Amino acid sequence: MRWLGISTLSIQTAGYSGQAVPEIRIEAIEHAEELRELIRSMVCGCTAVGDGTGTGAYNPQGASASTHQQMLEELKKIRLLLEQKR
């Protein structure tokens, strides 16, 4: 993977700590470090709103509507690529 310049990003939340496998595993990412830092910054800038059941909305602090739109577009691209590999 290093020779190809790609990485795998594994995501695990506190609810799944201690499990042998991550909740999400994204493979063959060219700029994994940038994506990792983006996810970390979003997690650190979010506060949960709700009753603790996970059904409440997240309120990213300081994130603009254009940032959300960019993230949505990038996730759509990732989804299309993953669906093409099936």
Phi, psi and omega in degrees: 000319180298320179298325179275351180077029180238161181220171173244135178248121178252134182240130181220131179263170181301328180295339181249009180298143183093349177279154182283337183237149178287160176292319181229138177226117180251120185253158175061049178265131180282323182240060185297323181297319178295317179296318179300315180293323177298314179297315179299317181294325178290320179295317181291334182264008182250147171231136181286140176239121180151199186258012178088003180270356182087003181265352180285161179279155174263142182241087180297125181277126177084356180275129181274168178297324180292325176296316178297319180295319178297317179295317179299315179297319179295319178295324176297319178297317179299316180299316179299317178298318179294320179293327178293332181282347182290000000 
